[in-house]
Amino acid sequence: MMIQKFIKKCEEFVLCGGYGDANGIFTDGFPDNNAIYHIITKGCVKMGRPFESKFIELDAKSNNFVDVKDYLYSQRVYTSSSPYHMFGFNAIDPNQMWDGRLVRDSFDGDDNSWLICFKGEPIINNILLKPMDYAKLKNKHYDVYLNDALVGVFTKV
């Protein structure tokens, strides 16, 4: 079983992520894990609290962008049923609130938001993005051609 994890501190947030084989299990929790959104681009991972029957199923095909704020101050257990690749969006300060959403079409941006490409090569305002490209947005319109990419917008509340 192989599991690789990584972390990138950005200007106003932290991205973490990992990938691994099927049938893996790992734990993570506060204060090391401040993820408030999980984004999965490959595979299927279940996440829950130890010794609880309730869990969240992250699936690259059907449930790939998940708000996990309810788990912020908890120890978390992750199990994979297939090879996976997933990311976490973390507030630098766990008290700072963010709203996140998937980009599905063209949109109007604002100065409190960041755009992150998680998978694929979308074209946004005639700029080709690659996975893990990110940018602070401005108060303007963004024309989007997704090309089957997975792109999120996160807004500091």
Secondary structure by P-SEA (a helix, b strand, c coil): cbbbbbccccccbbbbbcccccccccccccccccccbbbbcbbbbbbbcccccbbbbbbcccccccccccccccbbbbbbcccccbbbbbcccccbbbbbbbbccbbbbcccbbbbbcccccccccccccccbbbbbccbbbbbbccbbbbbbbbcc
